[in-house]
Amino acid sequence: MSKSIISLMRLASHEQVTIYLIEQQLKCRRFFDDLEHIGLGPYDFEPNLDHLILKNVELDDGTDKTYNQYSKILDKHSKQMQPEFRAIERQAVKMYNELIALNKPKATKRK
């Protein structure tokens, strides 16, 4: 009995996918911020994964307050990021943990 390729592949967890999305958004934000800093921006076509990230960490309530908190966290981590794979991954994990911490007070209020 042969196994399909899909059954042999280990699928990424929800957390891994979210961290990957954050990594990509951090890189995009840093790249476009750097372009703007040298006078080549702003751009209307900057990729935006914000909604997916907020949805994955259950912070998609649609309020300006939540988006502003998210945006401040994203800006902070994109500015701290070094152009090295592990450094980008570390910033993404730190940002993920901050976003999860933002959601904890909301989760306790629901109960």
Order of alpha helices (4+ residues) and beta strands (2+ residues): alpha-alpha-alpha-alpha-alpha
